[in-house]
Amino acid sequence: MLGYIGLGSNIGDREEHLRAGLLAMARAGVSPVAVSSLWETEPVGGAGPDWFLNMVARVATDLWWDASCAT
């Protein structure tokens, strides 16, 4: 099954947090097969003072949707 997952961080080493998120997904059986470029967005609604670094990953998994959301 293919899907798309958005990731973002506005804390500390934002790029490292995104990288760690991709690795954690892979360990859980949700493998990134392609990733977008990185972009910065302004925080909205009290999300903190620091801007977000964001990306989208196209992922492949053999997990059912319910199992993917639980990991």
Disulfide bonds with the S-S distance in Angstrom:
none
